[in-house]
Amino acid sequence: HAAAGTLINANLGMAVLVSVVHATAMIAAGGILAWLVYRHLGLKFVSRSWFNLDTFWAVSLILVDSIALVLNLI
């Protein structure tokens, strides 16, 4: 976070450019992945193998928070 703060304070234009490039890369990666799943596995696979994203998100947050807590206690 210190590096991001330094970047924003030093050059706001560069910070905005970095944010735009990052967002574009993430959207492109997600779109390509979605297209690959659709193209190679099809909609039937997606509809049969759907999983609960809320549960996955909650478990991942608990796991990451637990690891951070343990690392901070050491």
C-alpha positions in Angstrom: 0.0 0.0 0.0 2.9 2.3 0.6 4.1 1.9 -3.0 0.6 2.7 -4.3 0.4 5.8 -2.1 3.8 6.9 -3.3 2.8 6.4 -6.9 -0.4 8.3 -6.5 1.3 11.2 -4.7 4.1 11.3 -7.3 2.2 11.1 -10.5 -1.6 10.8 -10.7 -1.6 10.3 -14.5 0.7 7.3 -14.1 -1.5 5.9 -11.4 -4.6 6.2 -13.6 -2.7 4.6 -16.5 -1.7 1.7 -14.3 -5.2 1.2 -13.1 -6.7 1.3 -16.7 -4.1 -1.2 -18.0 -4.7 -3.5 -15.0 -8.5 -3.3 -15.4 -8.2 -3.9 -19.2 -5.9 -6.9 -18.6 -8.3 -8.5 -16.1 -11.4 -8.0 -18.3 -9.5 -9.5 -21.3 -8.3 -12.5 -19.3 -11.8 -13.1 -17.9 -13.3 -12.8 -21.4 -10.8 -15.1 -23.0 -11.3 -17.7 -20.2 -15.1 -17.5 -20.6 -14.8 -17.9 -24.4 -12.4 -20.9 -24.0 -14.8 -22.6 -21.6 -17.8 -21.9 -23.9 -15.9 -23.0 -27.0 -14.3 -26.2 -25.7 -16.7 -27.4 -23.0 -20.0 -25.9 -24.1 -23.0 -24.6 -22.3 -24.1 -28.1 -21.2 -20.9 -28.6 -19.2 -21.3 -25.1 -17.6 -25.0 -25.7 -16.6 -24.3 -29.2 -15.2 -21.1 -28.3 -13.3 -22.2 -24.9 -11.9 -21.0 -24.3 -8.3 -22.0 -21.8 -5.7 -19.8 -18.8 -6.0 -21.0 -17.3 -2.7 -19.7 -20.3 -0.8 -16.4 -20.3 -2.8 -15.9 -16.6 -2.1 -16.7 -17.0 1.6 -14.4 -19.9 2.1 -11.6 -18.2 0.2 -11.9 -15.0 2.4 -11.9 -17.1 5.6 -8.8 -19.0 4.4 -6.9 -15.9 3.4 -7.9 -14.1 6.6 -6.8 -17.1 8.7 -3.4 -17.2 7.0 -2.9 -13.5 7.5 -3.8 -13.8 11.2 -1.4 -16.7 11.7 1.4 -14.9 9.9 0.8 -11.7 12.0 0.9 -13.7 15.2 4.2 -15.4 14.4 
